[in-house]
């Protein structure tokens, strides 16, 4: 039976959100939480950019050490041979990414008004297939090819493009609703036709300009299943992303688990564990500096709050009267050390050894033999990078994997 998989793009599309930002250590933490949630794949960033290389190396080392569970890490490049060659050259230097998404625009709008005569339809396919060939020659195990502005690309050319990608060695085609204008009925039909024609999964990538990114992602995935193909759904934590955002990770998972007419018709192929959902969502809100709306599904402070008489009476009698799913499945709200009220001793960028030991002892975090100085230095460096007090999960990751986290800071620790 075909199944649903999640490919989260927080560390690529999400961090491109205007008026926000995330440190490289923060991007590591996104991968940590995705691994805990049981997501299949994380698009971790841009492997050819010089400032991403230490982060990519650190993430691959952390993955190898088991810090991210079974999470698969992938890089994003333009579907241009030169860009992929640059990424592959970095891999030859020891980075070792084996999963890619390669992106190029396909709509007549983009051809006319973005490429402006530099590329036509034939040249786009030529560039894309050449880029796939470079990735395959560089050792890529899976390759997704992105049709940017796929929702405005006519079906005939989109099918031609997808078939060429498949024949060149792509394992998935990403259909990008780049400007967020698709609708659930239309996208399901287009996905079913395209997936049937090419015989490989068509990946959803939906933006929220009309408030329908989650609905479109669910519908597109159902179109894949209609064609007998697995579905790959792009998401971002808390729905962040360019302009109005991307499809929210938790909302998509909940829709597949509990949506009427959906839950009984799909199989989620990822080992999803929503007991980490609140910790991830609240951490992301803190790290990105973007407060969660009170009514945000599952993790907003009002998501399970009842006040009106009829609702309160019904919820007190049986939560099922007014709640679709149990809030206990989403795990506890974080109660981090740094956020304690009253007298508290913290550790961070300017902290000393006494405060450092006090906090780690209070959290029950053990440091490996001979690693205290390294962990202490990493706490200072990571706090400096985030410009925020470190959370309990951040401190635990640093203490648990200091050698791998040290790769974020080349030149700071001898050979690291």
C-alpha positions as CSV (number, residue, x, y, z in Angstrom):
1,X,0.0,0.0,0.0
2,X,1.4,3.4,-0.9
3,X,2.2,5.6,2.1
4,X,2.8,9.2,3.3
5,X,6.3,10.5,4.1
6,X,7.4,13.9,5.4
7,X,10.3,15.9,3.9
8,X,10.7,19.0,6.1
9,X,12.2,22.1,4.5
10,X,12.5,24.3,7.6
11,X,16.3,24.4,7.3
12,X,16.1,25.6,3.7
13,X,12.8,27.3,2.8
14,X,11.9,28.1,6.4
15,X,15.2,29.9,7.2
16,X,14.6,32.1,4.1
17,X,11.7,33.7,5.8
18,X,12.1,37.5,5.7
19,X,12.7,39.4,9.0
20,X,13.8,36.3,10.8
21,X,16.9,34.2,11.2
22,X,18.3,31.0,12.7
23,X,21.9,30.2,13.8
24,X,23.7,27.2,12.4
25,X,23.4,25.6,15.8
26,X,19.6,26.4,15.6
27,X,19.5,24.5,12.3
28,X,21.2,21.6,14.0
29,X,18.4,21.6,16.6
30,X,15.7,21.6,13.9
31,X,17.3,18.3,12.7
32,X,17.4,17.0,16.2
33,X,13.7,17.6,16.7
34,X,12.7,16.3,13.3
35,X,14.6,13.1,14.2
36,X,12.7,12.8,17.5
37,X,9.4,13.4,15.7
38,X,10.2,10.5,13.2
39,X,10.2,12.7,10.1
40,X,11.8,10.9,7.1
41,X,14.0,13.6,5.6
42,X,15.3,17.1,6.3
43,X,16.4,19.4,3.6
44,X,19.2,20.8,5.6
45,X,20.4,23.7,3.4
46,X,22.8,24.6,0.7
47,X,25.9,22.3,0.6
48,X,27.8,24.4,-1.9
49,X,27.8,27.6,0.2
50,X,31.0,28.2,2.2
51,X,29.2,29.2,5.4
52,X,27.0,26.1,5.3
53,X,29.9,23.6,4.9
54,X,30.9,23.3,8.7
55,X,27.2,23.0,9.6
56,X,26.7,20.2,7.0
57,X,29.7,18.4,8.2
58,X,28.5,18.7,11.8
59,X,25.0,17.4,10.9
60,X,26.4,14.4,9.0
61,X,28.6,13.6,12.0
62,X,25.7,13.9,14.4
63,X,23.6,11.7,12.1
64,X,26.3,9.1,12.0
65,X,26.5,9.2,15.8
66,X,22.8,8.6,16.2
67,X,21.7,12.1,17.4
68,X,19.0,12.4,14.7
69,X,17.6,8.9,14.8
70,X,16.7,7.7,11.3
71,X,16.4,11.2,9.8
72,X,17.8,11.4,6.3
73,X,19.7,14.6,5.4
74,X,19.5,16.2,2.0
75,X,20.9,19.3,0.3
76,X,19.3,21.8,-2.1
77,X,20.8,23.2,-5.3
78,X,19.6,25.0,-8.4
79,X,19.3,22.4,-11.2
80,X,22.3,24.0,-12.8
81,X,25.3,21.7,-13.5
82,X,27.8,24.3,-12.1
83,X,26.0,24.5,-8.8
84,X,25.8,20.8,-8.4
85,X,29.4,20.4,-9.4
86,X,30.3,22.9,-6.6
87,X,28.3,20.8,-4.1
88,X,29.8,17.6,-5.3
89,X,33.3,19.1,-4.9
90,X,32.5,19.9,-1.3
91,X,31.4,16.3,-0.8
92,X,34.7,15.1,-2.2
93,X,36.3,17.1,0.6
94,X,34.6,14.8,3.1
95,X,31.1,16.2,3.7
96,X,29.3,13.2,2.2
97,X,25.7,14.3,1.5
98,X,24.0,11.6,-0.5
99,X,20.5,13.1,-1.0
100,X,19.6,16.1,-3.1
101,X,16.8,18.3,-4.4
102,X,17.6,20.2,-7.6
103,X,15.4,23.1,-8.5
104,X,14.5,25.0,-11.7
105,X,11.5,27.1,-12.8
106,X,9.2,25.5,-15.4
107,X,6.2,27.9,-15.9
108,X,5.8,30.2,-18.9
109,X,5.6,33.1,-16.5
110,X,9.0,32.3,-15.1
111,X,10.5,31.5,-18.6
112,X,9.3,34.9,-19.9
113,X,9.8,37.1,-16.9
114,X,12.5,35.5,-14.8
115,X,14.8,33.9,-17.4
116,X,14.0,36.6,-20.0
117,X,15.2,34.7,-23.0
118,X,18.2,33.0,-21.4
119,X,16.3,29.7,-21.2
120,X,13.4,28.2,-23.1
121,X,11.5,25.0,-22.4
122,X,14.0,22.8,-24.1
123,X,17.0,24.4,-22.4
124,X,15.3,24.1,-19.0
125,X,15.1,20.3,-19.5
126,X,18.6,20.2,-20.8
127,X,20.0,22.1,-17.7
128,X,18.0,19.9,-15.3
129,X,19.0,16.6,-16.8
130,X,22.7,17.6,-16.9
131,X,22.4,18.6,-13.2
132,X,20.9,15.3,-12.3
133,X,23.7,13.5,-14.2
134,X,26.3,15.4,-12.1
135,X,24.6,14.5,-8.9
136,X,24.4,10.9,-9.8
137,X,28.1,10.9,-10.8
138,X,28.9,12.4,-7.5
139,X,27.3,9.5,-5.6
140,X,23.8,10.8,-4.9
141,X,21.5,8.0,-3.7
142,X,18.2,9.9,-4.1
143,X,17.5,13.0,-6.2
144,X,14.3,15.0,-6.2
145,X,13.8,17.4,-9.1
146,X,11.8,20.6,-8.3
147,X,9.5,22.1,-10.8
148,X,9.4,25.6,-9.4
149,X,6.0,27.3,-10.2
150,X,4.7,23.8,-11.1
151,X,1.2,24.9,-10.3
152,X,1.4,27.5,-13.2
153,X,3.1,25.1,-15.6
154,X,0.8,23.5,-18.2
155,X,0.2,19.8,-17.8
156,X,1.8,18.8,-21.1
157,X,5.2,20.5,-20.4
158,X,5.1,19.5,-16.7
159,X,4.7,15.8,-17.7
160,X,7.5,16.2,-20.3
161,X,9.8,17.7,-17.7
162,X,9.0,15.1,-15.1
163,X,9.5,12.2,-17.5
164,X,12.9,13.7,-18.5
165,X,13.8,14.0,-14.8
166,X,12.9,10.3,-14.2
167,X,14.8,9.1,-17.2
168,X,17.9,11.0,-16.1
169,X,17.8,9.3,-12.7
170,X,15.5,11.4,-10.4
171,X,13.6,9.4,-7.8
172,X,10.9,12.1,-7.1
173,X,9.5,15.2,-8.8
174,X,8.6,18.2,-6.6
175,X,5.5,20.1,-7.6
176,X,6.0,23.6,-6.2
177,X,2.9,25.7,-5.7
178,X,5.4,28.6,-5.5
179,X,2.9,31.5,-5.2
180,X,0.3,29.5,-3.2
181,X,-2.5,29.8,-5.7
182,X,-3.6,26.1,-6.0
183,X,-6.8,24.7,-4.6
184,X,-7.4,21.2,-3.1
185,X,-9.5,19.8,-5.9
186,X,-7.2,21.0,-8.7
187,X,-4.0,19.9,-7.0
188,X,-5.3,16.4,-6.3
189,X,-6.3,15.9,-9.9
190,X,-3.0,17.2,-11.2
191,X,-0.9,15.1,-8.8
192,X,-2.9,11.9,-9.8
193,X,-2.4,12.6,-13.5
194,X,1.3,13.4,-13.1
195,X,2.2,10.6,-10.8
196,X,0.4,8.1,-13.1
197,X,2.2,9.4,-16.1
198,X,5.7,9.3,-14.7
199,X,5.5,6.4,-12.3
200,X,7.4,8.0,-9.4
201,X,6.3,10.0,-6.4
202,X,5.3,13.6,-6.9
203,X,6.3,15.7,-3.9
204,X,4.1,18.5,-2.5
205,X,5.6,21.9,-1.9
206,X,2.8,24.3,-1.0
207,X,2.8,27.9,0.1
208,X,0.1,29.5,2.2
209,X,-0.7,32.7,0.3
210,X,-4.4,31.8,0.3
211,X,-4.3,29.9,3.6
212,X,-4.6,26.5,1.9
213,X,-1.0,25.1,2.2
214,X,-2.0,22.3,4.5
215,X,-5.2,21.5,2.6
216,X,-3.3,21.5,-0.7
217,X,-0.5,19.3,0.7
218,X,-3.0,16.8,2.0
219,X,-4.9,16.8,-1.3
220,X,-1.8,16.5,-3.4
221,X,-0.6,13.6,-1.4
222,X,-4.0,11.9,-1.9
223,X,-3.5,12.4,-5.7
224,X,-0.2,10.5,-5.4
225,X,-2.0,7.7,-3.6
226,X,-4.8,7.7,-6.2
227,X,-2.0,6.9,-8.7
228,X,-0.6,4.1,-6.6
229,X,2.6,6.1,-5.6
230,X,4.0,7.0,-2.3
231,X,3.5,10.7,-1.3
232,X,6.2,13.0,-0.1
233,X,5.0,16.1,1.7
234,X,7.1,19.2,2.3
235,X,6.5,21.0,5.6
236,X,8.0,23.6,7.9
237,X,7.7,23.8,11.7
238,X,5.0,26.3,12.7
239,X,4.2,26.9,9.1
240,X,7.1,29.4,8.7
241,X,8.4,30.2,5.2
242,X,8.6,32.9,2.6
243,X,5.7,35.4,2.5
244,X,2.7,33.7,4.1
245,X,4.6,30.6,5.0
246,X,4.7,26.9,4.0
247,X,2.5,23.9,5.0
248,X,2.8,23.4,8.8
249,X,4.4,20.1,9.8
250,X,2.2,19.4,12.8
251,X,-1.1,20.4,11.0
252,X,-0.2,18.0,8.1
253,X,0.5,15.1,10.4
254,X,-2.7,15.7,12.4
255,X,-4.7,16.0,9.2
256,X,-3.5,12.6,8.0
257,X,-4.1,11.1,11.4
258,X,-7.5,12.6,12.2
259,X,-9.0,14.2,9.1
260,X,-12.4,12.9,8.2
261,X,-12.2,10.9,5.0
262,X,-8.4,11.0,5.2
263,X,-7.2,9.1,8.3
264,X,-8.8,5.8,7.3
265,X,-7.5,6.1,3.7
266,X,-3.8,6.6,4.2
267,X,-0.8,5.0,5.8
268,X,1.9,7.2,7.3
269,X,5.2,5.5,6.5
270,X,7.3,7.5,9.0
271,X,7.5,6.4,12.6
272,X,5.8,9.6,13.8
273,X,6.1,10.4,17.6
274,X,4.0,13.5,18.4
275,X,5.1,13.5,22.1
276,X,7.8,15.9,20.9
277,X,5.4,18.2,19.1
278,X,5.1,20.9,21.7
279,X,8.7,20.9,22.6
280,X,9.6,21.4,19.0
281,X,7.0,24.0,18.2
282,X,7.8,26.1,21.4
283,X,11.5,25.8,20.8
284,X,11.1,27.0,17.2
285,X,8.9,29.9,18.3
286,X,11.7,30.9,20.8
287,X,14.6,30.3,18.4
288,X,13.0,32.1,15.4
289,X,11.5,34.9,17.6
290,X,8.1,34.3,16.1
291,X,5.3,33.9,18.8
292,X,2.8,31.2,18.1
293,X,-0.8,32.4,17.6
294,X,-3.0,31.3,20.5
295,X,-5.2,29.3,18.2
296,X,-2.4,27.4,16.4
297,X,-3.4,23.8,15.8
298,X,-2.2,21.4,18.6
299,X,0.4,23.6,20.2
300,X,-1.2,27.1,20.6
301,X,-2.0,28.1,24.2
302,X,-5.8,28.0,23.3
303,X,-5.8,24.9,21.2
304,X,-7.5,22.9,24.0
305,X,-8.9,25.8,26.1
306,X,-12.7,26.0,26.8
307,X,-14.6,28.9,28.3
308,X,-18.1,29.3,26.9
309,X,-20.7,27.5,29.0
310,X,-21.9,25.0,26.4
311,X,-18.3,24.0,25.5
312,X,-17.0,23.9,29.0
313,X,-19.9,21.8,30.2
314,X,-19.4,19.4,27.3
315,X,-15.6,19.1,27.7
316,X,-15.9,18.5,31.4
317,X,-18.3,15.6,30.7
318,X,-16.2,14.1,28.0
319,X,-13.3,15.8,26.1
320,X,-14.4,14.1,22.9
321,X,-17.5,16.3,22.8
322,X,-15.4,19.2,21.7
323,X,-11.9,17.9,21.0
324,X,-10.8,16.0,17.9
325,X,-7.7,14.5,19.4
326,X,-6.1,14.2,22.9
327,X,-3.7,16.9,23.8
328,X,-1.6,14.4,25.8
329,X,-0.4,12.9,22.5
330,X,1.4,16.1,21.8
331,X,3.7,15.8,24.8
332,X,4.5,18.3,27.6
333,X,5.0,22.0,27.3
334,X,8.7,22.8,27.8
335,X,9.7,23.9,31.3
336,X,13.3,25.0,30.6
337,X,15.8,25.9,33.2
338,X,16.6,29.3,31.6
339,X,12.9,30.2,31.9
340,X,12.5,29.6,35.7
341,X,11.1,32.4,37.7
342,X,12.8,33.9,40.7
343,X,16.3,33.2,41.8
344,X,18.1,31.2,39.2
345,X,21.7,30.6,38.2
346,X,22.2,30.2,34.4
347,X,25.0,29.1,32.1
348,X,25.8,30.8,28.7
349,X,28.0,33.0,26.7
350,X,29.6,34.8,29.6
351,X,29.0,32.2,32.3
352,X,31.7,30.5,34.4
353,X,32.4,26.9,35.4
354,X,30.5,27.1,38.7
355,X,27.2,28.1,36.9
356,X,27.9,25.6,34.1
357,X,28.3,22.7,36.6
358,X,25.3,23.9,38.6
359,X,22.9,23.9,35.6
360,X,24.1,20.6,34.1
361,X,23.9,18.9,37.6
362,X,20.4,20.3,38.1
363,X,19.3,18.9,34.7
364,X,21.0,15.5,35.4
365,X,23.2,15.9,32.4
366,X,26.4,13.9,32.5
367,X,29.5,15.0,30.7
368,X,31.9,12.3,29.3
369,X,35.3,11.8,30.9
370,X,37.7,14.5,29.9
371,X,35.1,16.4,28.0
372,X,34.1,19.1,30.5
373,X,36.3,21.8,29.0
374,X,35.1,21.1,25.5
375,X,31.4,21.1,26.5
376,X,31.9,24.3,28.5
377,X,33.4,26.0,25.6
378,X,30.7,24.8,23.2
379,X,28.0,26.1,25.6
380,X,29.6,29.5,25.4
381,X,30.0,29.4,21.6
382,X,26.5,28.1,20.9
383,X,24.9,30.7,23.3
384,X,26.9,33.4,21.5
385,X,25.7,32.1,18.1
386,X,22.0,32.1,19.1
387,X,22.2,35.3,21.2
388,X,19.7,33.6,23.6
389,X,19.9,31.5,26.7
390,X,20.3,27.8,25.7
391,X,17.3,25.5,26.3
392,X,17.5,22.2,28.1
393,X,17.4,20.2,24.9
394,X,20.2,22.3,23.5
395,X,22.4,21.7,26.5
396,X,21.7,18.0,26.4
397,X,22.7,17.8,22.7
398,X,25.9,19.6,23.3
399,X,26.8,17.5,26.3
400,X,25.9,14.3,24.5
401,X,27.7,14.9,21.3
402,X,30.5,17.5,21.9
403,X,32.9,16.2,19.3
404,X,30.3,16.4,16.6
405,X,28.9,19.8,17.6
406,X,32.5,21.2,17.7
407,X,32.6,20.7,13.9
408,X,30.3,23.8,13.7
409,X,33.3,25.9,14.8
410,X,36.3,25.0,12.6
411,X,39.6,26.2,13.9
412,X,38.4,26.6,17.5
413,X,39.4,23.2,18.7
414,X,42.6,22.2,17.0
415,X,41.7,19.7,14.3
416,X,37.9,20.2,14.6
